[in-house]
């Protein structure tokens, strides 16, 4: 199970591309609202009905936490004490945590990037506290996956698919989604 977390002001492309592509890969994926309500409004006013509320989520059956960016979405995720506790627990138990756009700042502020490579939305590198900020579109370092923003959402999700289902599945999806060079 992968939980994609939604907070008021989340980035639509990052959240929904993750859900779509992981479900195409037959990865059980649920959206989790941290707002106390199933309907969550994105940064551009798109309202999405989350699959479950944070209070209903079973983190023991969850294999990966995904944190979409967007502002103030990423800030709102980073202020949810329960979610922060789950992120810390996942990091300490070598379970996967993936963050895109502004959301890697949560990992930096929680002290989880010390001695690691990471990326974030351009201009926000100071939030990668303790990390070596690299310009890559997607970075996998240990059990953490970080990515730059909406334009990297599909690559980010294919990296997630690769670590969960294997690179062969990710490459097949890349071809099926017409994400390759050539004709």
N, CA and C atoms as an extended XYZ file, in Angstrom:
549
Properties=species:S:1:pos:R:3:atomname:S:1:resname:S:1:resid:I:1 pbc="F F F"
N         0.841       -1.183        0.000 N   UNK     1
C         0.000        0.000        0.000 CA  UNK     1
C         0.882        1.241        0.000 C   UNK     1
N         0.530        2.190       -0.850 N   UNK     2
C         1.198        3.488       -0.895 CA  UNK     2
C         0.151        4.541       -0.563 C   UNK     2
N         0.502        5.447        0.334 N   UNK     3
C        -0.387        6.544        0.700 CA  UNK     3
C         0.143        7.845        0.101 C   UNK     3
N        -0.680        8.491       -0.723 N   UNK     4
C        -0.381        9.806       -1.281 CA  UNK     4
C        -1.179       10.811       -0.452 C   UNK     4
N        -0.477       11.699        0.226 N   UNK     5
C        -1.102       12.601        1.199 CA  UNK     5
C        -1.574       13.901        0.558 C   UNK     5
N        -2.783       14.301        0.956 N   UNK     6
C        -3.379       15.526        0.430 CA  UNK     6
C        -3.627       16.512        1.566 C   UNK     6
N        -3.179       17.745        1.346 N   UNK     7
C        -3.440       18.853        2.264 CA  UNK     7
C        -3.994       19.999        1.433 C   UNK     7
N        -4.704       20.922        2.072 N   UNK     8
C        -5.187       22.099        1.343 CA  UNK     8
C        -4.009       22.755        0.632 C   UNK     8
N        -4.186       23.022       -0.674 N   UNK     9
C        -3.142       23.667       -1.459 CA  UNK     9
C        -2.143       22.699       -2.076 C   UNK     9
N        -2.518       21.409       -2.224 N   UNK    10
C        -1.605       20.446       -2.856 CA  UNK    10
C        -1.497       20.715       -4.355 C   UNK    10
N        -0.403       20.275       -4.954 N   UNK    11
C        -0.166       20.400       -6.385 CA  UNK    11
C        -0.848       19.227       -7.092 C   UNK    11
N        -1.815       19.540       -7.960 N   UNK    12
C        -2.639       18.525       -8.617 CA  UNK    12
C        -1.835       17.529       -9.445 C   UNK    12
N        -0.971       18.038      -10.295 N   UNK    13
C        -0.223       17.146      -11.198 CA  UNK    13
C         0.592       16.143      -10.395 C   UNK    13
N         1.262       16.617       -9.368 N   UNK    14
C         2.133       15.744       -8.577 CA  UNK    14
C         1.344       14.667       -7.856 C   UNK    14
N         0.232       15.035       -7.266 N   UNK    15
C        -0.568       14.055       -6.526 CA  UNK    15
C        -1.254       13.067       -7.465 C   UNK    15
N        -1.912       13.584       -8.486 N   UNK    16
C        -2.734       12.713       -9.331 CA  UNK    16
C        -1.917       11.888      -10.323 C   UNK    16
N        -0.792       12.413      -10.794 N   UNK    17
C         0.077       11.597      -11.648 CA  UNK    17
C         0.586       10.390      -10.859 C   UNK    17
N         0.936       10.614       -9.599 N   UNK    18
C         1.394        9.506       -8.741 CA  UNK    18
C         0.314        8.441       -8.622 C   UNK    18
N        -0.889        8.863       -8.289 N   UNK    19
C        -1.977        7.905       -8.109 CA  UNK    19
C        -2.234        7.157       -9.416 C   UNK    19
N        -2.365        7.883      -10.506 N   UNK    20
C        -2.663        7.279      -11.802 CA  UNK    20
C        -1.610        6.255      -12.210 C   UNK    20
N        -0.362        6.650      -12.200 N   UNK    21
C         0.709        5.771      -12.693 CA  UNK    21
C         0.911        4.573      -11.768 C   UNK    21
N         0.828        4.783      -10.465 N   UNK    22
C         0.985        3.630       -9.562 CA  UNK    22
C        -0.162        2.641       -9.735 C   UNK    22
N        -1.360        3.134       -9.939 N   UNK    23
C        -2.487        2.219      -10.168 CA  UNK    23
C        -2.338        1.492      -11.496 C   UNK    23
N        -1.785        2.143      -12.506 N   UNK    24
C        -1.497        1.465      -13.776 CA  UNK    24
C        -0.508        0.319      -13.563 C   UNK    24
N         0.378        0.487      -12.584 N   UNK    25
C         1.389       -0.529      -12.261 CA  UNK    25
C         0.860       -1.573      -11.275 C   UNK    25
N        -0.430       -1.522      -10.984 N   UNK    26
C        -1.061       -2.438      -10.031 CA  UNK    26
C        -0.470       -2.335       -8.629 C   UNK    26
N        -0.120       -1.112       -8.246 N   UNK    27
C         0.328       -0.840       -6.886 CA  UNK    27
C        -0.881       -0.289       -6.140 C   UNK    27
N        -1.249       -0.936       -5.045 N   UNK    28
C        -2.379       -0.451       -4.261 CA  UNK    28
C        -2.019        0.931       -3.705 C   UNK    28
N        -2.804        1.920       -4.103 N   UNK    29
C        -2.516        3.310       -3.784 CA  UNK    29
C        -3.782        3.979       -3.288 C   UNK    29
N        -3.657        4.721       -2.195 N   UNK    30
C        -4.791        5.482       -1.670 CA  UNK    30
C        -4.353        6.907       -1.387 C   UNK    30
N        -5.291        7.832       -1.628 N   UNK    31
C        -5.066        9.213       -1.218 CA  UNK    31
C        -5.553        9.365        0.215 C   UNK    31
N        -4.795       10.123        0.997 N   UNK    32
C        -5.080       10.314        2.416 CA  UNK    32
C        -5.209       11.810        2.692 C   UNK    32
N        -6.373       12.228        3.150 N   UNK    33
C        -6.587       13.622        3.522 CA  UNK    33
C        -6.125       13.850        4.956 C   UNK    33
N        -5.310       14.891        5.139 N   UNK    34
C        -4.895       15.258        6.502 CA  UNK    34
C        -5.759       16.383        7.062 C   UNK    34
N        -6.816       16.750        6.338 N   UNK    35
C        -7.613       17.924        6.699 CA  UNK    35
C        -8.772       17.617        7.642 C   UNK    35
N        -9.079       16.329        7.850 N   UNK    36
C       -10.248       15.975        8.636 CA  UNK    36
C       -11.504       15.875        7.780 C   UNK    36
N       -11.362       16.176        6.482 N   UNK    37
C       -12.470       16.070        5.529 CA  UNK    37
C       -11.996       15.340        4.291 C   UNK    37
N       -12.894       14.571        3.667 N   UNK    38
C       -12.497       13.822        2.468 CA  UNK    38
C       -12.262       14.728        1.263 C   UNK    38
N       -13.015       15.831        1.155 N   UNK    39
C       -12.826       16.743        0.028 CA  UNK    39
C       -11.687       17.703        0.345 C   UNK    39
N       -10.689       17.722       -0.558 N   UNK    40
C        -9.497       18.545       -0.347 CA  UNK    40
C        -9.297       19.425       -1.574 C   UNK    40
N        -9.084       20.725       -1.346 N   UNK    41
C        -8.913       21.674       -2.441 CA  UNK    41
C        -7.431       21.856       -2.764 C   UNK    41
N        -7.118       21.761       -4.054 N   UNK    42
C        -5.737       21.915       -4.520 CA  UNK    42
C        -5.356       23.387       -4.602 C   UNK    42
N        -4.122       23.625       -4.968 N   UNK    43
C        -3.595       24.981       -5.069 CA  UNK    43
C        -4.357       25.796       -6.123 C   UNK    43
N        -4.889       25.157       -7.146 N   UNK    44
C        -5.646       25.852       -8.182 CA  UNK    44
C        -7.149       25.630       -8.067 C   UNK    44
N        -7.603       25.212       -6.897 N   UNK    45
C        -9.029       25.130       -6.642 CA  UNK    45
C        -9.724       23.869       -7.119 C   UNK    45
N        -8.971       22.863       -7.559 N   UNK    46
C        -9.568       21.587       -7.944 CA  UNK    46
C        -9.851       20.809       -6.661 C   UNK    46
N       -11.079       20.346       -6.516 N   UNK    47
C       -11.452       19.622       -5.303 CA  UNK    47
C       -11.405       18.121       -5.601 C   UNK    47
N       -10.666       17.400       -4.771 N   UNK    48
C       -10.479       15.957       -4.918 CA  UNK    48
C       -11.058       15.267       -3.687 C   UNK    48
N       -11.738       14.161       -3.907 N   UNK    49
C       -12.244       13.350       -2.791 CA  UNK    49
C       -11.173       12.313       -2.445 C   UNK    49
N       -10.594       12.441       -1.271 N   UNK    50
C        -9.577       11.492       -0.813 CA  UNK    50
C       -10.217       10.133       -0.548 C   UNK    50
N        -9.418        9.085       -0.671 N   UNK    51
C        -9.897        7.734       -0.394 CA  UNK    51
C       -10.167        7.531        1.089 C   UNK    51
N        -9.275        8.058        1.935 N   UNK    52
C        -9.423        7.896        3.382 CA  UNK    52
C        -8.963        9.160        4.100 C   UNK    52
N        -9.447        9.328        5.305 N   UNK    53
C        -8.943       10.379        6.181 CA  UNK    53
C        -7.683        9.869        6.883 C   UNK    53
N        -6.816       10.779        7.283 N   UNK    54
C        -5.604       10.401        7.997 CA  UNK    54
C        -5.934        9.488        9.178 C   UNK    54
N        -6.986        9.825        9.893 N   UNK    55
C        -7.374        9.076       11.094 CA  UNK    55
C        -7.798        7.637       10.782 C   UNK    55
N        -8.159        7.353        9.542 N   UNK    56
C        -8.580        6.012        9.116 CA  UNK    56
C        -7.442        5.192        8.513 C   UNK    56
N        -6.342        5.849        8.192 N   UNK    57
C        -5.239        5.184        7.490 CA  UNK    57
C        -4.505        4.205        8.408 C   UNK    57
N        -4.088        3.090        7.828 N   UNK    58
C        -3.354        2.047        8.560 CA  UNK    58
C        -1.897        2.066        8.110 C   UNK    58
N        -1.070        2.773        8.839 N   UNK    59
C         0.333        2.931        8.443 CA  UNK    59
C         1.147        1.653        8.621 C   UNK    59
N         0.628        0.685        9.365 N   UNK    60
C         1.330       -0.596        9.495 CA  UNK    60
C         1.274       -1.378        8.182 C   UNK    60
N         0.220       -1.171        7.389 N   UNK    61
C         0.096       -1.858        6.101 CA  UNK    61
C         0.637       -1.010        4.957 C   UNK    61
N         1.114        0.168        5.265 N   UNK    62
C         1.630        1.091        4.249 CA  UNK    62
C         3.124        0.831        4.022 C   UNK    62
N         3.517        0.793        2.751 N   UNK    63
C         4.921        0.541        2.396 CA  UNK    63
C         5.664        1.812        2.014 C   UNK    63
N         4.895        2.870        1.659 N   UNK    64
C         5.530        4.118        1.237 CA  UNK    64
C         4.609        5.288        1.518 C   UNK    64
N         5.210        6.373        1.981 N   UNK    65
C         4.529        7.653        2.158 CA  UNK    65
C         4.959        8.546        1.003 C   UNK    65
N         3.969        9.126        0.297 N   UNK    66
C         4.254       10.063       -0.790 CA  UNK    66
C         3.720       11.431       -0.376 C   UNK    66
N         4.580       12.453       -0.566 N   UNK    67
C         4.258       13.827       -0.198 CA  UNK    67
C         4.302       14.714       -1.436 C   UNK    67
N         3.128       15.063       -2.001 N   UNK    68
C         3.116       16.004       -3.114 CA  UNK    68
C         3.489       17.399       -2.622 C   UNK    68
N         3.919       18.227       -3.543 N   UNK    69
C         4.256       19.599       -3.187 CA  UNK    69
C         3.090       20.536       -3.378 C   UNK    69
N         3.426       21.731       -3.848 N   UNK    70
C         2.449       22.795       -3.949 CA  UNK    70
C         2.498       23.619       -2.682 C   UNK    70
N         2.186       24.892       -2.822 N   UNK    71
C         2.149       25.761       -1.651 CA  UNK    71
C         0.778       26.388       -1.573 C   UNK    71
N         0.129       26.293       -0.464 N   UNK    72
C         0.669       25.942        0.847 CA  UNK    72
C         0.571       24.457        1.195 C   UNK    72
N         0.287       23.587        0.214 N   UNK    73
C         0.113       22.165        0.506 CA  UNK    73
C         1.273       21.537        1.255 C   UNK    73
N         2.497       21.752        0.760 N   UNK    74
C         3.666       21.151        1.414 CA  UNK    74
C         3.834       21.700        2.833 C   UNK    74
N         3.601       22.996        2.995 N   UNK    75
C         3.685       23.608        4.335 CA  UNK    75
C         2.649       22.968        5.264 C   UNK    75
N         1.450       22.766        4.763 N   UNK    76
C         0.392       22.157        5.567 CA  UNK    76
C         0.729       20.712        5.937 C   UNK    76
N         1.301       19.955        5.007 N   UNK    77
C         1.734       18.589        5.330 CA  UNK    77
C         2.774       18.622        6.448 C   UNK    77
N         3.713       19.563        6.344 N   UNK    78
C         4.793       19.676        7.320 CA  UNK    78
C         4.365       20.152        8.690 C   UNK    78
N         3.122       20.573        8.825 N   UNK    79
C         2.614       21.024       10.125 CA  UNK    79
C         1.721       19.972       10.791 C   UNK    79
N         1.516       18.845       10.136 N   UNK    80
C         0.644       17.791       10.683 CA  UNK    80
C         1.488       16.862       11.559 C   UNK    80
N         1.331       16.975       12.867 N   UNK    81
C         2.179       16.238       13.815 CA  UNK    81
C         2.097       14.725       13.639 C   UNK    81
N         0.907       14.203       13.393 N   UNK    82
C         0.764       12.760       13.189 CA  UNK    82
C         1.518       12.285       11.971 C   UNK    82
N         1.386       13.008       10.858 N   UNK    83
C         2.100       12.645        9.632 CA  UNK    83
C         3.607       12.740        9.841 C   UNK    83
N         4.054       13.796       10.524 N   UNK    84
C         5.495       13.930       10.790 CA  UNK    84
C         6.009       12.745       11.597 C   UNK    84
N         5.227       12.288       12.546 N   UNK    85
C         5.601       11.120       13.341 CA  UNK    85
C         5.709        9.878       12.458 C   UNK    85
N         4.755        9.719       11.531 N   UNK    86
C         4.810        8.583       10.595 CA  UNK    86
C         6.043        8.663        9.699 C   UNK    86
N         6.348        9.854        9.214 N   UNK    87
C         7.522       10.034        8.352 CA  UNK    87
C         8.789        9.659        9.113 C   UNK    87
N         8.915       10.126       10.342 N   UNK    88
C        10.086        9.787       11.173 CA  UNK    88
C        10.187        8.273       11.359 C   UNK    88
N         9.055        7.643       11.674 N   UNK    89
C         9.047        6.195       11.887 CA  UNK    89
C         9.455        5.444       10.620 C   UNK    89
N         8.937        5.866        9.474 N   UNK    90
C         9.298        5.230        8.207 CA  UNK    90
C        10.792        5.391        7.955 C   UNK    90
N        11.310        6.590        8.133 N   UNK    91
C        12.731        6.840        7.888 CA  UNK    91
C        13.608        5.985        8.800 C   UNK    91
N        13.236        5.879       10.065 N   UNK    92
C        14.024        5.106       11.034 CA  UNK    92
C        13.956        3.604       10.754 C   UNK    92
N        12.847        3.151       10.170 N   UNK    93
C        12.678        1.725        9.887 CA  UNK    93
C        12.996        1.363        8.440 C   UNK    93
N        13.681        2.272        7.745 N   UNK    94
C        14.128        2.054        6.379 CA  UNK    94
C        12.969        1.759        5.420 C   UNK    94
N        11.803        2.354        5.689 N   UNK    95
C        10.666        2.271        4.776 CA  UNK    95
C        10.704        3.499        3.864 C   UNK    95
N        10.086        3.397        2.718 N   UNK    96
C        10.167        4.433        1.696 CA  UNK    96
C         9.373        5.685        2.043 C   UNK    96
N         9.996        6.841        1.760 N   UNK    97
C         9.340        8.142        1.814 CA  UNK    97
C         9.721        8.867        0.529 C   UNK    97
N         8.714        9.378       -0.187 N   UNK    98
C         8.950       10.077       -1.450 CA  UNK    98
C         8.312       11.459       -1.371 C   UNK    98
N         9.067       12.487       -1.795 N   UNK    99
C         8.595       13.866       -1.725 CA  UNK    99
C         8.992       14.611       -2.990 C   UNK    99
N         8.063       15.430       -3.490 N   UNK   100
C         8.298       16.151       -4.735 CA  UNK   100
C         8.010       17.639       -4.566 C   UNK   100
N         8.671       18.445       -5.370 N   UNK   101
C         8.456       19.895       -5.454 CA  UNK   101
C         8.926       20.569       -4.164 C   UNK   101
N         8.026       21.192       -3.414 N   UNK   102
C         8.390       21.835       -2.149 CA  UNK   102
C         8.419       20.844       -0.989 C   UNK   102
N         7.806       19.672       -1.156 N   UNK   103
C         7.680       18.717       -0.048 CA  UNK   103
C         9.002       18.165        0.490 C   UNK   103
N        10.093       18.085       -0.298 N   UNK   104
C        11.349       17.643        0.321 CA  UNK   104
C        11.805       18.533        1.485 C   UNK   104
N        11.268       19.763        1.566 N   UNK   105
C        11.619       20.631        2.701 CA  UNK   105
C        11.192       19.981        4.014 C   UNK   105
N        10.120       19.186        3.981 N   UNK   106
C         9.664       18.496        5.183 CA  UNK   106
C        10.753       17.547        5.667 C   UNK   106
N        11.349       16.829        4.737 N   UNK   107
C        12.413       15.875        5.083 CA  UNK   107
C        13.628       16.614        5.650 C   UNK   107
N        13.947       17.762        5.055 N   UNK   108
C        15.056       18.574        5.559 CA  UNK   108
C        14.784       19.110        6.949 C   UNK   108
N        13.601       19.654        7.151 N   UNK   109
C        13.254       20.230        8.458 CA  UNK   109
C        13.168       19.159        9.542 C   UNK   109
N        12.871       17.923        9.148 N   UNK   110
C        12.798       16.820       10.113 CA  UNK   110
C        14.156       16.150       10.349 C   UNK   110
N        15.217       16.668        9.709 N   UNK   111
C        16.564       16.139        9.921 CA  UNK   111
C        16.836       14.811        9.229 C   UNK   111
N        16.051       14.484        8.222 N   UNK   112
C        16.175       13.172        7.571 CA  UNK   112
C        17.126       13.169        6.371 C   UNK   112
N        17.664       14.330        6.007 N   UNK   113
C        18.498       14.408        4.808 CA  UNK   113
C        19.992       14.496        5.116 C   UNK   113
N        20.362       14.449        6.375 N   UNK   114
C        21.774       14.581        6.744 CA  UNK   114
C        22.615       13.527        6.030 C   UNK   114
N        23.625       14.006        5.286 N   UNK   115
C        24.534       13.113        4.590 CA  UNK   115
C        23.957       12.463        3.339 C   UNK   115
N        22.821       12.930        2.888 N   UNK   116
C        22.179       12.350        1.698 CA  UNK   116
C        22.149       13.362        0.560 C   UNK   116
N        21.894       12.846       -0.634 N   UNK   117
C        21.653       13.693       -1.801 CA  UNK   117
C        20.144       13.839       -1.945 C   UNK   117
N        19.726       15.041       -2.350 N   UNK   118
C        18.300       15.292       -2.538 CA  UNK   118
C        18.124       16.444       -3.518 C   UNK   118
N        16.907       16.559       -4.024 N   UNK   119
C        16.549       17.681       -4.893 CA  UNK   119
C        15.223       18.249       -4.425 C   UNK   119
N        14.912       19.446       -4.912 N   UNK   120
C        13.723       20.181       -4.483 CA  UNK   120
C        13.390       21.193       -5.573 C   UNK   120
N        12.238       21.827       -5.476 N   UNK   121
C        11.856       22.873       -6.418 CA  UNK   121
C        12.961       23.929       -6.465 C   UNK   121
N        13.369       24.361       -7.668 N   UNK   122
C        14.461       25.331       -7.789 CA  UNK   122
C        14.236       26.584       -6.951 C   UNK   122
N        15.288       26.977       -6.230 N   UNK   123
C        15.237       28.150       -5.371 CA  UNK   123
C        14.920       27.828       -3.921 C   UNK   123
N        14.598       26.561       -3.648 N   UNK   124
C        14.255       26.168       -2.275 CA  UNK   124
C        15.339       25.299       -1.633 C   UNK   124
N        16.503       25.261       -2.234 N   UNK   125
C        17.566       24.361       -1.783 CA  UNK   125
C        17.959       24.544       -0.319 C   UNK   125
N        17.802       25.749        0.230 N   UNK   126
C        18.175       25.973        1.632 CA  UNK   126
C        17.332       25.135        2.585 C   UNK   126
N        16.196       24.616        2.119 N   UNK   127
C        15.340       23.776        2.952 CA  UNK   127
C        15.807       22.313        3.008 C   UNK   127
N        16.794       21.969        2.198 N   UNK   128
C        17.332       20.602        2.209 CA  UNK   128
C        18.405       20.506        3.293 C   UNK   128
N        18.038       20.788        4.505 N   UNK   129
C        18.955       20.876        5.639 CA  UNK   129
C        19.763       19.584        5.786 C   UNK   129
N        21.088       19.722        5.714 N   UNK   130
C        21.980       18.585        5.897 CA  UNK   130
C        22.250       17.783        4.642 C   UNK   130
N        21.550       18.082        3.561 N   UNK   131
C        21.711       17.305        2.327 CA  UNK   131
C        22.696       17.955        1.375 C   UNK   131
N        23.174       17.157        0.455 N   UNK   132
C        23.878       17.679       -0.711 CA  UNK   132
C        22.798       17.905       -1.761 C   UNK   132
N        22.494       19.172       -2.039 N   UNK   133
C        21.473       19.502       -3.034 CA  UNK   133
C        22.049       19.244       -4.424 C   UNK   133
N        21.370       18.417       -5.187 N   UNK   134
C        21.811       18.103       -6.539 CA  UNK   134
C        20.741       18.555       -7.529 C   UNK   134
N        21.148       18.869       -8.772 N   UNK   135
C        20.194       19.410       -9.747 CA  UNK   135
C        19.362       18.353      -10.477 C   UNK   135
N        19.534       17.097      -10.145 N   UNK   136
C        18.824       16.023      -10.847 CA  UNK   136
C        17.315       16.213      -10.731 C   UNK   136
N        16.589       15.684      -11.706 N   UNK   137
C        15.129       15.782      -11.715 CA  UNK   137
C        14.512       14.857      -10.669 C   UNK   137
N        15.134       13.708      -10.456 N   UNK   138
C        14.700       12.737       -9.449 CA  UNK   138
C        15.947       12.189       -8.777 C   UNK   138
N        15.909       12.057       -7.453 N   UNK   139
C        17.047       11.529       -6.703 CA  UNK   139
C        16.542       10.425       -5.773 C   UNK   139
N        17.210        9.279       -5.841 N   UNK   140
C        16.955        8.195       -4.888 CA  UNK   140
C        18.219        8.051       -4.058 C   UNK   140
N        18.076        8.221       -2.742 N   UNK   141
C        19.204        8.028       -1.829 CA  UNK   141
C        18.688        7.228       -0.642 C   UNK   141
N        19.111        5.984       -0.573 N   UNK   142
C        18.619        5.093        0.473 CA  UNK   142
C        17.135        4.866        0.285 C   UNK   142
N        16.363        5.144        1.329 N   UNK   143
C        14.914        4.925        1.283 CA  UNK   143
C        14.136        6.216        1.004 C   UNK   143
N        14.837        7.245        0.523 N   UNK   144
C        14.186        8.521        0.217 CA  UNK   144
C        14.245        8.808       -1.277 C   UNK   144
N        13.119        9.267       -1.817 N   UNK   145
C        13.040        9.689       -3.212 CA  UNK   145
C        12.593       11.133       -3.212 C   UNK   145
N        13.338       12.006       -3.911 N   UNK   146
C        12.950       13.412       -4.022 CA  UNK   146
C        12.919       13.797       -5.495 C   UNK   146
N        12.123       14.825       -5.794 N   UNK   147
C        12.003       15.280       -7.179 CA  UNK   147
C        11.674       16.766       -7.204 C   UNK   147
N        11.856       17.403       -8.361 N   UNK   148
C        11.813       18.861       -8.489 CA  UNK   148
C        10.435       19.509       -8.560 C   UNK   148
N         9.481       18.939       -9.287 N   UNK   149
C         8.218       19.657       -9.421 CA  UNK   149
C         7.261       19.039      -10.422 C   UNK   149
N         6.210       19.769      -10.785 N   UNK   150
C         5.170       19.215      -11.643 CA  UNK   150
C         5.701       18.585      -12.934 C   UNK   150
N         6.692       19.211      -13.542 N   UNK   151
C         7.256       18.697      -14.797 CA  UNK   151
C         8.044       17.412      -14.638 C   UNK   151
N         8.324       17.022      -13.401 N   UNK   152
C         9.062       15.778      -13.156 CA  UNK   152
C         8.184       14.713      -12.504 C   UNK   152
N         6.885       14.988      -12.401 N   UNK   153
C         5.979       14.099      -11.670 CA  UNK   153
C         5.925       12.684      -12.249 C   UNK   153
N         5.945       12.559      -13.568 N   UNK   154
C         5.874       11.221      -14.153 CA  UNK   154
C         7.178       10.452      -13.907 C   UNK   154
N         8.310       11.130      -14.050 N   UNK   155
C         9.603       10.487      -13.769 CA  UNK   155
C         9.685       10.077      -12.300 C   UNK   155
N         9.234       10.959      -11.429 N   UNK   156
C         9.193       10.699       -9.995 CA  UNK   156
C         8.393        9.423       -9.715 C   UNK   156
N         7.217        9.344      -10.308 N   UNK   157
C         6.373        8.180      -10.064 CA  UNK   157
C         6.955        6.921      -10.678 C   UNK   157
N         7.594        7.031      -11.829 N   UNK   158
C         8.241        5.850      -12.413 CA  UNK   158
C         9.396        5.375      -11.536 C   UNK   158
N        10.066        6.290      -10.844 N   UNK   159
C        11.100        5.890       -9.885 CA  UNK   159
C        10.465        5.112       -8.737 C   UNK   159
N         9.297        5.577       -8.284 N   UNK   160
C         8.566        4.866       -7.232 CA  UNK   160
C         8.183        3.475       -7.714 C   UNK   160
N         7.634        3.397       -8.923 N   UNK   161
C         7.259        2.099       -9.507 CA  UNK   161
C         8.483        1.195       -9.581 C   UNK   161
N         9.617        1.757       -9.987 N   UNK   162
C        10.847        0.975      -10.104 CA  UNK   162
C        11.285        0.352       -8.796 C   UNK   162
N        11.173        1.098       -7.693 N   UNK   163
C        11.623        0.538       -6.410 CA  UNK   163
C        10.604       -0.453       -5.839 C   UNK   163
N         9.338       -0.304       -6.208 N   UNK   164
C         8.314       -1.213       -5.674 CA  UNK   164
C         8.124       -2.438       -6.559 C   UNK   164
N         8.034       -2.220       -7.876 N   UNK   165
C         7.682       -3.306       -8.803 CA  UNK   165
C         8.840       -3.753       -9.694 C   UNK   165
N         9.945       -3.027       -9.655 N   UNK   166
C        11.095       -3.375      -10.478 CA  UNK   166
C        11.210       -2.477      -11.700 C   UNK   166
N        12.431       -2.372      -12.173 N   UNK   167
C        12.735       -1.472      -13.287 CA  UNK   167
C        12.061       -1.921      -14.581 C   UNK   167
N        11.877       -3.213      -14.759 N   UNK   168
C        11.227       -3.711      -15.976 CA  UNK   168
C         9.788       -3.177      -16.070 C   UNK   168
N         9.067       -3.203      -14.967 N   UNK   169
C         7.696       -2.673      -14.938 CA  UNK   169
C         7.713       -1.179      -15.214 C   UNK   169
N         8.658       -0.463      -14.622 N   UNK   170
C         8.763        0.986      -14.847 CA  UNK   170
C         9.052        1.278      -16.313 C   UNK   170
N         9.939        0.517      -16.935 N   UNK   171
C        10.269        0.727      -18.348 CA  UNK   171
C         9.083        0.426      -19.259 C   UNK   171
N         8.317       -0.606      -18.923 N   UNK   172
C         7.121       -0.924      -19.715 CA  UNK   172
C         6.115        0.217      -19.623 C   UNK   172
N         5.899        0.732      -18.410 N   UNK   173
C         4.989        1.866      -18.244 CA  UNK   173
C         5.484        3.090      -19.000 C   UNK   173
N         6.773        3.328      -18.955 N   UNK   174
C         7.362        4.461      -19.664 CA  UNK   174
C         7.026        4.375      -21.150 C   UNK   174
N         7.130        3.180      -21.696 N   UNK   175
C         6.790        2.970      -23.109 CA  UNK   175
C         5.289        3.142      -23.330 C   UNK   175
N         4.473        2.538      -22.466 N   UNK   176
C         3.013        2.633      -22.598 CA  UNK   176
C         2.516        4.074      -22.492 C   UNK   176
N         3.211        4.893      -21.714 N   UNK   177
C         2.832        6.285      -21.527 CA  UNK   177
C         3.467        7.206      -22.579 C   UNK   177
N         4.202        6.623      -23.530 N   UNK   178
C         4.883        7.341      -24.596 CA  UNK   178
C         5.872        8.368      -24.013 C   UNK   178
N         6.646        7.899      -23.018 N   UNK   179
C         7.655        8.740      -22.377 CA  UNK   179
C         9.061        8.326      -22.811 C   UNK   179
N         9.264        8.142      -24.071 N   UNK   180
C        10.577        7.712      -24.544 CA  UNK   180
C        10.969        8.551      -25.736 C   UNK   180
N        12.262        8.573      -26.011 N   UNK   181
C        12.753        9.273      -27.187 CA  UNK   181
C        12.521        8.391      -28.405 C   UNK   181
N        12.235        8.992      -29.484 N   UNK   182
C        11.977        8.232      -30.705 CA  UNK   182
C        10.544        8.391      -31.139 C   UNK   182
N        10.184        7.555      -32.082 N   UNK   183
C         8.836        7.682      -32.655 CA  UNK   183
C         7.890        6.635      -32.153 C   UNK   183
